[in-house]
Amino acid sequence: MSDRPISAMEAVVEAGIDLAKSNLTKVRIIRQENGRTEFHILNLKKPFRGKPTESFDLKPSDIIYVPERFSWF
């Protein structure tokens, strides 16, 4: 919970995820709006590398899913 508007990137940072094990190119936001479920896929790797991107502000009850990075080793 936040007392101010928060972006998806800020929420991921505040959650303390392990960036080395996370696939930041396919972060999913699941949102319930007007009785429908909406899915948004974000590439948060760009802002972590200092590249400008458009901010995605979260709404109450949004679910953020950060998949684990797949590796063979």
Secondary structure, 3 states (H helix, E strand, C coil): CCCCCCEHHHHHHHHCCCCCCECHHHEEEEEEECCEEEEEEECCHHHHCCCCCCCCECCCCCEEECCECCCCC
